[in-house]
Amino acid sequence: MGIGVDKLPNIVEFAANLKITYPLLIGDARALDLMRSLGNEAGALPYTVILDRQGTVTYRKLGAFRQGELDAIVTPLLR
């Protein structure tokens, strides 16, 4: 699931351009506070937080993923 911090038309266009198939929520300024509380002190985007099945943060990353990088992180958590 992703959280977009922008206006709905911009998020829809962004998702279409990048062919995003996972659910996207629309966040307001509180989403930026949440992001900072999860370790993104700079408030920069994109910022990814991965949780395990128990809801524990297992990975954080500021910046884009390279192809295959996200699969390598998430796949072991699905077992």
Stockholm file with secondary structure:
# STOCKHOLM 1.0

chainA/1-79         MGIGVDKLPNIVEFAANLKITYPLLIGDARALDLMRSLGNEAGALPYTVILDRQGTVTYRKLGAFRQGELDAIVTPLLR
#=GR chainA/1-79 SS CEEECSCHHHHHHHHHHHTCCSCEEECCHHHHHHHHHTTCTTCCSSEEEEECTTSCEEEEEESCCCTTHHHHHHGGGGC
#=GC SS_cons        CEEECSCHHHHHHHHHHHTCCSCEEECCHHHHHHHHHTTCTTCCSSEEEEECTTSCEEEEEESCCCTTHHHHHHGGGGC
//
